[in-house]
Amino acid sequence: MRDALRRVAGTIKKSAHAGLVYERYAPEKEHSANHWEGWLECLEQHPEPEDYADAFKRWEDALRQSYSATFTARAVSRLLVGHGNASPTEVGLTLHHTWGVPVVPGSSLKGVLAGYLRAVYGDGAQEERRRLFGVPGEDGAPEQAHAGEVIFHDAQWVPYSRVTGPDRASAFLARDVLTVHHPGWYGGKADWPSDYESPNPVAFLSVRPGGRFLVALSLAPGTEADAQAEDFLAWTARRLDEALRHWGVGGKTAAGYGRLVREGPCAIQSPRRPVRASPALTEFLAWVEARRADRLEQKQVLAAFEVEWLTRLVSLPPEAREAGGRALRSIVKSPKLEARRDALLSRMGATGEGRR
């Protein structure tokens, strides 16, 4: 089996899921340093999957099924989530199971916030902690149990296509080094550590600084969605922002890893109203997918939209116009055409609800 993997590894490393390359195609221990160097270099240069931006957009849209709070957080230092996971480098890393891009599990965000509230706010946030994380029922009184009112979603990697400026790149992993200065002592020998031992540098991978994550919180099912609940969701997002900025998330935070700083405002969104069936909208959505498949130039897509669809869609209900606007934005993304696209959508009456 290992021989079979070795034969195919060289042909798919550059195109495969980064997590697959990381977990399944690492060189064997007896291989030379050149094999390890090539493997690490392959992962350092591994690009973001071509279709990941579409998957991210679908996930982003799914958040609108309930009241949610979202903000974009930029990694200002290296990020190492999953430090204790099993790994060929002996230093773990968490990547998205399907797409192989970095991800911060919701459980990590929840744990960081729980520790931060307990240490910084103490008893002053006792009621908020009860609402956030729930309480178990006492023996003989299960009716006192209370489930948490907030869902902590996994923070998803923001596609580089949405990033502008010097942080825009094509790869998301970077090589790092952890140097063990006293391998004998850490290896269990009885001798005390001394300065005569040779250091042992261990190469591993972490997430490059500059990457963005979309942090998302939602009201849990069954929680009454009133003004008070929305205020509590906004309060939770602000405290999580503080925790990520000051404490960080993941491993080696004491060394400065894992700092995430919010960019832009925190958006509080109500559930999107369902779009009523409309023959014109259904036909337009099919037209958009057809233009995506035949790779029509974006400039020509806008020209055809203005001639063929603008007057037909303008009479639709607001939620249908918004759905049409989202579809057009998903296919016309060029910064040079953004002003013209948005002007056409404004004429159609699509306000841009839910844009980021």
C-alpha positions in Angstrom: 0.0 0.0 0.0 2.8 2.4 0.9 4.5 1.7 -2.5 1.3 2.5 -4.3 1.0 5.8 -2.5 4.6 6.7 -3.3 4.0 6.1 -7.0 1.0 8.5 -7.2 2.3 11.1 -4.7 4.5 12.8 -7.2 1.7 13.2 -9.8 -0.9 14.8 -7.5 1.0 16.9 -4.9 0.6 20.1 -6.9 -3.1 19.7 -7.5 -4.4 17.8 -4.5 -6.2 18.9 -1.4 -3.5 20.4 0.8 -4.7 18.4 3.8 -4.3 15.2 1.8 -0.7 16.2 0.9 0.0 17.1 4.5 -1.5 13.9 6.1 -0.9 11.2 3.4 2.1 12.1 1.3 4.7 13.0 3.8 8.1 11.3 3.2 8.9 8.3 5.3 11.3 8.8 8.2 14.2 7.1 6.5 14.0 9.5 3.5 16.7 12.1 3.0 16.4 15.7 4.1 15.8 16.6 0.4 12.6 14.6 0.4 11.4 16.5 3.4 12.5 19.9 2.0 10.6 19.2 -1.2 7.5 18.1 0.7 7.5 21.2 2.8 8.1 23.4 -0.2 5.2 21.8 -2.0 2.9 22.7 0.9 4.3 26.3 1.2 3.4 26.9 -2.4 0.1 25.0 -2.4 -2.6 27.3 -3.9 -6.1 27.9 -2.7 -8.5 25.5 -4.5 -10.0 27.0 -7.7 -13.6 26.5 -6.7 -13.3 27.4 -3.0 -14.6 30.9 -3.4 -18.0 29.5 -4.6 -18.1 27.1 -1.7 -17.4 30.0 0.7 -20.2 32.0 -0.8 -22.7 29.2 -0.3 -21.6 28.8 3.3 -21.9 32.6 3.8 -25.4 32.6 2.3 -26.4 29.7 4.6 -25.7 31.9 7.7 -28.8 34.0 6.7 -31.1 31.2 7.8 -31.1 32.6 11.4 -30.1 35.8 13.2 -26.3 36.0 13.0 -23.3 38.2 13.8 -20.3 38.1 11.5 -17.0 40.0 11.2 -13.8 39.5 9.3 -10.7 38.9 11.3 -7.2 39.3 9.9 -4.3 37.2 11.2 -1.6 39.6 12.3 0.7 36.8 13.4 1.2 33.2 12.4 -1.7 30.9 13.3 -1.3 27.3 14.6 -4.7 25.6 15.4 -4.6 21.9 16.1 -1.1 22.0 17.5 -1.6 18.7 19.3 -3.1 16.8 16.4 -1.3 13.8 15.0 1.1 15.0 12.3 4.1 13.8 10.2 6.0 16.9 11.6 4.9 16.1 15.1 3.3 19.6 15.2 -0.4 19.4 14.2 -2.4 21.7 11.9 -6.1 22.1 11.3 -7.2 22.3 7.7 -10.8 22.2 6.2 -11.7 18.5 5.6 -13.3 19.2 2.2 -11.2 22.1 0.8 -7.9 21.9 2.6 -7.8 25.6 3.5 -7.1 26.8 7.1 -10.1 26.9 9.4 -10.6 27.8 13.1 -13.0 25.4 14.7 -16.0 26.8 16.5 -15.1 24.8 19.6 -11.7 26.7 19.7 -13.5 30.1 19.5 -15.9 29.0 22.2 -13.1 27.9 24.5 -11.1 31.1 24.0 -14.2 33.2 24.8 -15.1 31.1 27.9 -11.6 31.5 29.3 -11.4 35.2 28.5 -14.8 36.0 30.1 -13.9 34.1 33.2 -10.4 35.7 33.6 -11.2 39.3 32.5 -14.9 39.8 33.5 -15.2 37.3 36.4 -18.5 37.3 38.2 -19.5 40.5 36.3 -20.3 38.3 33.3 -21.8 35.3 35.2 -25.3 35.7 33.7 -23.9 36.2 30.2 -21.7 33.0 30.6 -24.8 31.1 31.6 -26.7 32.2 28.5 -23.7 31.6 26.3 -22.6 28.2 27.4 -25.7 26.8 29.2 -25.9 25.2 32.6 -26.5 21.5 33.5 -29.4 20.6 35.6 -28.8 19.7 39.3 -29.4 16.2 40.4 -33.1 15.7 40.8 -33.9 19.0 39.0 -33.3 18.4 35.3 -35.8 21.2 34.5 -33.1 23.7 35.6 -30.8 22.7 32.7 -30.4 25.5 30.1 -28.8 25.1 26.7 -26.5 27.8 25.3 -28.2 30.5 23.2 -25.4 31.0 20.7 -23.9 28.8 18.0 -20.2 29.3 17.4 -19.6 28.4 13.7 -16.2 27.4 12.4 -14.4 30.5 11.2 -13.9 30.0 7.5 -11.0 31.1 5.4 -11.8 34.2 3.3 -10.9 33.5 -0.3 -7.9 35.5 -1.7 -10.2 36.8 -4.4 -11.8 39.0 -1.8 -8.5 40.3 -0.5 -6.9 43.5 -1.8 -3.6 45.1 -1.1 -0.2 43.6 -0.1 -1.8 40.6 1.9 -3.2 39.1 -1.3 -1.3 35.9 -2.1 -1.9 32.5 -3.7 -0.6 30.3 -0.9 -1.7 30.1 2.8 0.9 28.0 4.6 4.4 28.9 5.7 7.3 26.9 7.1 8.2 27.4 10.7 10.9 26.0 13.0 10.7 24.8 16.6 14.2 24.2 18.0 14.7 21.7 20.8 17.9 22.7 22.7 17.9 19.8 25.1 16.8 16.7 23.2 18.1 14.3 25.8 16.2 15.8 28.7 13.0 16.1 26.7 13.5 12.5 25.5 13.4 11.1 29.0 17.1 10.7 29.8 18.1 11.0 33.5 20.9 13.5 32.7 20.2 17.1 33.5 20.1 19.5 30.4 23.3 21.2 29.6 24.6 23.7 27.0 26.7 21.0 25.4 23.9 19.3 23.6 23.3 19.9 19.9 20.0 21.7 19.2 17.5 19.8 17.1 15.5 22.1 14.8 12.1 20.7 13.9 10.4 22.1 10.8 6.6 22.4 10.8 3.9 24.4 9.0 1.6 27.2 10.2 -0.8 29.6 8.6 0.8 32.7 7.1 0.0 36.1 8.6 -2.3 38.3 6.6 -5.0 35.7 5.9 -8.6 36.5 6.8 -11.3 34.4 8.5 -15.0 35.1 8.6 -16.1 34.7 12.3 -19.8 33.9 12.6 -22.2 33.5 15.5 -25.9 32.6 15.3 -28.8 32.4 17.7 -29.4 28.8 18.6 -32.7 27.2 17.4 -35.4 27.8 20.0 -34.0 31.1 21.2 -36.5 33.8 21.0 -35.3 36.3 18.3 -36.2 39.6 19.9 -34.3 42.9 20.3 -32.7 41.7 23.5 -31.4 38.5 21.9 -29.9 40.5 19.0 -28.2 42.8 21.5 -26.8 39.8 23.3 -25.5 38.4 20.0 -23.7 41.7 19.3 -22.3 41.7 22.9 -20.9 38.2 22.3 -19.3 39.2 19.0 -17.6 42.2 20.7 -16.2 40.0 23.5 -15.0 37.4 21.1 -13.3 40.1 19.1 -11.5 41.3 22.3 -10.4 37.7 23.1 -9.0 37.0 19.6 -7.1 40.3 19.6 -5.6 40.2 23.1 -5.3 36.4 23.8 -5.3 34.8 20.3 -6.4 31.3 19.4 -4.7 28.0 18.8 -1.2 26.9 20.0 1.8 28.9 21.0 -0.3 32.0 21.9 2.2 32.9 24.7 4.8 33.3 21.9 2.5 35.7 20.0 0.9 33.2 17.6 -2.9 33.3 16.8 -3.7 37.0 17.0 -6.7 37.9 14.9 -7.8 41.5 14.6 -11.2 42.5 13.3 -11.4 44.4 10.0 -14.5 46.5 9.4 -17.7 46.5 11.4 -19.5 43.6 12.9 -22.7 42.9 10.9 -25.9 41.8 12.7 -28.2 40.2 10.2 -31.8 39.0 10.4 -32.9 35.9 8.5 -33.4 36.4 4.8 -37.0 36.2 3.8 -37.8 33.2 1.5 -37.9 34.0 -2.1 -41.3 33.2 -3.7 -41.2 31.2 -6.9 -41.0 33.3 -9.9 -40.7 32.1 -13.5 -38.6 35.2 -14.5 -36.2 34.7 -11.6 -35.9 31.0 -12.2 -35.1 31.6 -15.9 -32.6 34.3 -15.0 -30.8 32.1 -12.5 -30.5 29.4 -15.2 -29.2 32.0 -17.6 -26.5 33.1 -15.1 -25.4 29.5 -14.7 -25.3 29.0 -18.4 -23.1 32.1 -18.8 -20.8 30.8 -16.0 -20.5 27.5 -17.9 -19.7 29.0 -21.3 -17.3 31.5 -19.6 -18.8 34.5 -21.3 -16.7 37.7 -20.8 -18.0 39.7 -17.8 -18.4 42.8 -19.9 -20.7 40.9 -22.3 -22.7 39.5 -19.4 -23.5 43.0 -18.2 -24.4 44.1 -21.7 -26.8 41.1 -22.1 -28.2 41.7 -18.6 -29.1 45.3 -19.4 -30.8 44.4 -22.7 -32.5 41.2 -21.9 -33.2 41.1 -18.1 -33.2 44.5 -16.5 -36.8 45.4 -17.4 -38.1 41.9 -16.7 -36.6 41.7 -13.2 -37.4 45.2 -12.0 -41.1 44.3 -11.4 -40.3 41.3 -9.2 -40.7 41.4 -5.3 -37.8 42.9 -3.4 -36.5 39.5 -2.1 -36.5 38.1 -5.7 -34.6 41.2 -7.0 -32.1 40.7 -4.2 -31.7 37.0 -5.3 -31.1 38.1 -8.8 -28.6 40.7 -7.7 -26.6 38.1 -5.8 -26.6 35.8 -8.8 -25.2 38.6 -11.0 -22.5 39.6 -8.5 -21.4 36.0 -8.3 -20.5 36.0 -12.0 -19.4 39.6 -12.5 -16.6 40.2 -10.1 -14.1 42.3 -12.0 -13.2 45.5 -10.0 -13.2 47.4 -13.3 -16.8 46.5 -13.9 -18.0 46.8 -10.3 -19.3 50.4 -10.7 -21.3 49.6 -13.8 -22.7 46.3 -12.3 -23.9 48.1 -9.2 -25.4 50.9 -11.2 -27.5 48.4 -13.1 -28.5 46.6 -10.0 -29.5 49.9 -8.4 -31.8 50.6 -11.4 -33.3 47.1 -10.9 -33.9 47.9 -7.2 -31.4 45.4 -5.7 -30.1 47.2 -2.6 -27.2 44.9 -2.1 -28.6 43.4 1.1 -26.1 40.9 2.6 -23.1 42.1 0.7 -19.7 42.2 2.5 
